[in-house]
Amino acid sequence: MNLANNLSILRVLLIPVFVLCLIYHPVQNGFFHLLSVGFFILACATDAVDGYVARRFNQKTQLGSYIDPIADKLLILSAFVSLSFMSHLPEPMRIPAWVTVSVITRDVIILMGSMVIFIMSGRLKAQPLMIGKLTTVVQMLTLFLALVMAPESLRHVFFVVTVVLTVVSGVLYIRRGEGMLK
């Protein structure tokens, strides 16, 4: 265990706190709203910092190559599901289900493909594509814009861009997986 891996674990531990803040988000009290935004920003920051620390201080590990993307997926999926299906949240915080379904579908397909590759080859090297990293950043920005109740037009642009990048990166990961199986 090193600092980079500990930051990934911290990100996982922040997820239930973030979701609880959304659950207790009353419209008339902004305290839990501010907390949810703060915990989300902190969790996103740990993603950037753990990658920097791993590269800068040569703390790249095989464990880190697995827990970092898992922590990202858990954060992103829990936030999309929460902001899509928690009906007590204000409308400007809500994310349309079609966006959330695209994100979930891509991640399920990637997970299933990874399992197939591991079962068939006995090994799996978790190595993200650049478009995958870009997709993660855009997904996090989309979630942030929803959390801060940005103007509807801006949120809608990010919803569309998120879905397009999610689909394109999903297709590229499928192609990469096919190449690994061959």
C-alpha positions as CSV (number, residue, x, y, z in Angstrom):
1,M,0.0,0.0,0.0
2,N,1.2,3.4,-0.9
3,L,-0.1,7.0,-1.0
4,A,-1.7,6.6,-4.5
5,N,-3.5,3.5,-3.5
6,N,-4.7,5.0,-0.2
7,L,-6.1,8.0,-2.1
8,S,-8.1,5.5,-4.3
9,I,-9.4,3.8,-1.1
10,L,-10.3,7.2,0.3
11,R,-12.3,7.9,-2.8
12,V,-14.3,4.7,-2.2
13,L,-14.9,5.7,1.4
14,L,-16.2,9.1,0.4
15,I,-18.9,7.6,-1.9
16,P,-21.3,6.5,0.9
17,V,-20.9,9.9,2.6
18,F,-21.6,11.7,-0.6
19,V,-24.7,9.6,-1.2
20,L,-25.9,10.1,2.3
21,C,-25.7,13.8,1.9
22,L,-27.9,13.5,-1.2
23,I,-30.4,11.3,0.7
24,Y,-30.6,13.9,3.5
25,H,-30.7,16.8,1.0
26,P,-33.7,18.9,2.0
27,V,-34.8,21.6,-0.4
28,Q,-35.1,24.2,2.4
29,N,-31.7,23.6,3.9
30,G,-28.5,24.0,1.9
31,F,-26.1,22.4,4.4
32,F,-26.3,18.9,3.0
33,H,-26.3,20.2,-0.6
34,L,-23.0,22.0,0.1
35,L,-21.6,18.9,1.8
36,S,-22.6,16.7,-1.2
37,V,-20.9,19.1,-3.6
38,G,-17.8,19.3,-1.3
39,F,-17.5,15.5,-0.9
40,F,-17.9,15.0,-4.7
41,I,-15.2,17.6,-5.4
42,L,-12.9,16.0,-2.9
43,A,-13.5,12.5,-4.3
44,C,-12.8,13.8,-7.9
45,A,-9.7,15.5,-6.6
46,T,-8.4,12.3,-5.1
47,D,-8.7,10.8,-8.6
48,A,-6.4,13.4,-10.1
49,V,-4.0,13.4,-7.2
50,D,-3.6,9.6,-7.0
51,G,-2.6,9.5,-10.6
52,Y,-0.1,12.3,-10.2
53,V,1.4,10.7,-7.1
54,A,1.7,7.3,-8.8
55,R,3.5,8.8,-11.8
56,R,5.6,11.4,-10.0
57,F,6.8,9.2,-7.2
58,N,6.9,6.0,-9.1
59,Q,4.1,4.4,-7.0
60,K,2.4,2.6,-9.9
61,T,1.3,-0.8,-8.7
62,Q,-0.8,-3.6,-10.2
63,L,-3.2,-3.2,-7.3
64,G,-3.5,0.5,-8.1
65,S,-4.2,-0.3,-11.8
66,Y,-7.3,-2.1,-10.5
67,I,-8.5,-0.1,-7.6
68,D,-8.2,3.3,-9.2
69,P,-10.7,2.6,-12.1
70,I,-12.9,0.6,-9.7
71,A,-13.1,3.7,-7.4
72,D,-13.8,5.9,-10.4
73,K,-16.6,3.6,-11.5
74,L,-18.2,3.4,-8.1
75,L,-18.1,7.1,-7.6
76,I,-19.5,7.9,-11.1
77,L,-22.2,5.2,-11.1
78,S,-23.4,6.0,-7.5
79,A,-23.6,9.7,-8.4
80,F,-25.4,9.1,-11.7
81,V,-27.9,6.7,-10.1
82,S,-28.5,9.0,-7.2
83,L,-29.0,12.1,-9.3
84,S,-31.3,10.3,-11.7
85,F,-33.5,8.4,-9.3
86,M,-33.7,10.4,-6.0
87,S,-37.0,12.0,-6.6
88,H,-36.7,14.4,-3.6
89,L,-33.8,16.3,-5.3
90,P,-34.6,19.6,-7.0
91,E,-35.2,19.3,-10.7
92,P,-32.0,21.2,-11.7
93,M,-30.0,18.5,-9.9
94,R,-31.6,15.6,-11.8
95,I,-29.9,13.8,-14.6
96,P,-32.1,12.2,-17.2
97,A,-32.3,8.4,-17.1
98,W,-31.1,8.0,-20.7
99,V,-27.7,9.5,-19.6
100,T,-27.4,7.2,-16.6
101,V,-28.4,4.1,-18.6
102,S,-25.7,4.8,-21.2
103,V,-23.1,5.1,-18.5
104,I,-24.2,2.0,-16.6
105,T,-24.4,0.0,-19.9
106,R,-20.9,0.9,-21.0
107,D,-19.4,0.0,-17.6
108,V,-21.3,-3.3,-17.4
109,I,-20.1,-4.2,-21.0
110,I,-16.5,-3.3,-20.1
111,L,-16.7,-5.3,-16.9
112,M,-18.2,-8.4,-18.6
113,G,-15.6,-8.1,-21.4
114,S,-12.8,-7.9,-18.8
115,M,-14.1,-11.0,-17.0
116,V,-14.3,-12.9,-20.3
117,I,-10.7,-11.9,-21.2
118,F,-9.5,-12.9,-17.8
119,I,-11.3,-16.3,-17.9
120,M,-10.0,-17.1,-21.4
121,S,-6.5,-15.9,-21.0
122,G,-5.8,-16.1,-17.3
123,R,-4.6,-12.5,-17.2
124,L,-5.9,-9.0,-17.5
125,K,-3.9,-5.8,-17.8
126,A,-6.0,-2.8,-16.8
127,Q,-4.8,0.0,-19.1
128,P,-7.2,2.8,-19.9
129,L,-7.5,4.5,-23.3
130,M,-7.1,8.2,-23.5
131,I,-10.7,8.5,-24.6
132,G,-11.7,6.6,-21.5
133,K,-9.9,9.1,-19.3
134,L,-11.6,12.0,-21.2
135,T,-15.0,10.3,-20.8
136,T,-14.4,10.0,-17.1
137,V,-13.5,13.7,-16.8
138,V,-16.6,14.7,-18.8
139,Q,-18.8,12.4,-16.7
140,M,-17.5,14.0,-13.6
141,L,-18.0,17.5,-15.0
142,T,-21.6,16.5,-15.9
143,L,-22.2,15.3,-12.4
144,F,-20.7,18.5,-11.0
145,L,-22.9,20.7,-13.2
146,A,-25.9,18.8,-12.0
147,L,-24.9,19.1,-8.4
148,V,-24.4,22.9,-8.6
149,M,-27.6,23.2,-10.6
150,A,-25.9,24.9,-13.6
151,P,-28.2,26.5,-16.2
152,E,-30.3,23.9,-18.1
153,S,-28.8,24.6,-21.5
154,L,-25.2,23.9,-20.2
155,R,-26.3,20.8,-18.4
156,H,-28.1,19.5,-21.5
157,V,-25.0,20.0,-23.7
158,F,-23.0,18.0,-21.2
159,F,-25.6,15.3,-21.1
160,V,-25.3,14.9,-24.8
161,V,-21.5,15.0,-24.9
162,T,-21.4,12.5,-22.0
163,V,-23.5,10.0,-23.9
164,V,-21.6,10.4,-27.1
165,L,-18.2,10.0,-25.4
166,T,-19.6,7.1,-23.3
167,V,-20.8,5.3,-26.4
168,V,-17.6,6.0,-28.5
169,S,-15.3,4.9,-25.7
170,G,-17.4,1.8,-25.1
171,V,-17.1,0.8,-28.7
172,L,-13.3,1.4,-28.6
173,Y,-12.9,-0.7,-25.5
174,I,-15.0,-3.5,-27.1
175,R,-12.6,-3.4,-30.1
176,R,-9.6,-3.5,-27.9
177,G,-11.1,-6.5,-26.0
178,E,-11.7,-8.3,-29.3
179,G,-8.0,-7.7,-30.2
180,M,-6.9,-9.1,-26.8
181,L,-8.9,-12.2,-27.4
182,K,-7.4,-12.8,-30.8
